Amino acid sequence: MNKIAKEYTNMSIKKDHIKLSIPNRPEYVSVIRLTVAAIANRMGFDIEKIEDFKVAIAEACTNAITHGKHLKDDNFNIEFIVEDEKLTIYVQDNGKGYSAEKLESPDLNNLREGGLGVFIIKSLMDEVDIVSELGRGTTIKMSKYLGDDFQ
């Protein structure tokens, strides 16, 4: 049982668990954006939060595609965990991974191409965790709660 499945099994409130395996190509990001919009809409998220989901997941997918590009024929995985008051999304690539200590905050006064994806995801979502292992890839876990209050 993988780490994501173990965490899902241990959750107290279980509802729906949706898994997708997506080709490691940019043309599929729009499919994922539509998927998250449909799931979030079904849960009752407002249009502003749905747009946040779409931007955050596009950034996470772009990271997965970029960092897994040495594996062009490989897929990356996305899992949606739908709970009563929260949607959690995992985006997992099979790339080279990186050392979490080397992830720097972007210099917003001196912007450059790349390096803003994680910053954007963290600014749009209520909770974000990133696990990366050298040689094994990276998983971005992001969650957003229904309503304005979250813990």
N, C-alpha and C positions, 0 to 999 in steps of 0.2 A: 504494500500500500504506500503510495507516494505521500510526501509531506502535506500537500494540499488536501488530499483525501482524508488523511488522519485528522487534520484541523477541522474539516467539515464534519467528520464523524463525532468529534468532541463538542460540537456546538450544541447549545441547549435548545435553540429554536431552529428547526430544520424546515425548509420549504421546498425550494426548487434548486437544482444543481444542473447547470447547462454547460457542456463542454464543447469547444470547437478546436479543430486543428486547421490552421490557415497556412496556405502556401507563403513562403518567405518572399513575397513580391508586393510592391506598393499598391498595385491596382486592387488589392483586396481590403485595404484600409477602409474604404467607403462602405463595404459590406459590414464590417465590424461596427462602424459608426451608426449605421441603420439598425443593426441588431441591438446595440445598447440603448438606442433611443426607443425602440419598441418595448424592450424589457422595462426601462425606467418609466415610460408612459403607462404601461400596464399596472405598475406598482403605485402610480399616483403622484410621481414627481412632477413639479411644475416645469414649464418650458425653460426657465432660466437654469434650473439644475440639470435638465436633460442636455442643454447646450454645454454645460460644464463637463458632463460625462463624455459627450462626443469629442470635445477638445482633448480631455485628459487621456481617453483611450487611443485617440489618434497619435498623441505624443508617445504613449507607451508602445504602440504597435510600430511606430517609426523607429524607436530605439531597438525593438526586437529585430526588425528587418535589417537595420544598419549594423548591429553588432553580431547578427547571425549570417551576414552576407557571404561569408566564406563557405557557407553550407547552402548554396543556392537551391538545391533540390530538396532541402529539408523544410519542415513546417515549424511554426511556432504555435504555442497553445494558449488558449484563452478559456478561463472558467468564470462563470457568473454564479454567485451564491445569492439567491433571493431569500431574504428573511422578511418578517412582518414590517420592520421599521428600517431596514438597511439593505443596500445593495453593495456587495463586495465583488471586486473583479481582480482576477489574477492574470497577468500577461507574462508568459514564461518563454524565454528563448533558449536555444541550445548553443549559444555563442561561446566566446572565449572566457567570459566573465571578467571581473575586475576586482581590485582591492577597494572595499568600501571606504577606507581611509583616504583614498586618493580622489574621491568625489568632492569637488570644490563648489562652493556657492558661486554663482555667476557674478561678474562685475557689471552691474546694471548701468554704470556710467561709461563702460567701454565694451559694448556688445560685439560679439563675433558670431559667426555662423556656428551653430551647434552648441551644446552645453546648457540650453535653457529648458529642455524637455522635462527633467525631473523637477526643476523649479516651478514650472507651469503646473505640473500634476499636483505638487504639494499645495500650490495656491488655490486650486480648484476643488480638491477633495477634502473630506473631513479627516481621514486617516490615510497615511501612506507608509508602507514598509517596503524596503528593498533588500533582497537577499541575493548576493552574487558570490559565486565560487569560481576561482580561477580554473579554467578547463571544463567547467560544467554549466556555465550560463548564468542567467539572471532572471529573477522573478520579481515583478513589481506587483504588490498587493495594494489596492486602493479601495476605500469605502466611502460611501456617502449615506447619511441618514435622512429619512423622510422628516419633514418639519424643520424648524430652526434650531431646536435644541439637540445637542449630542454631547456625549461624555468623552 
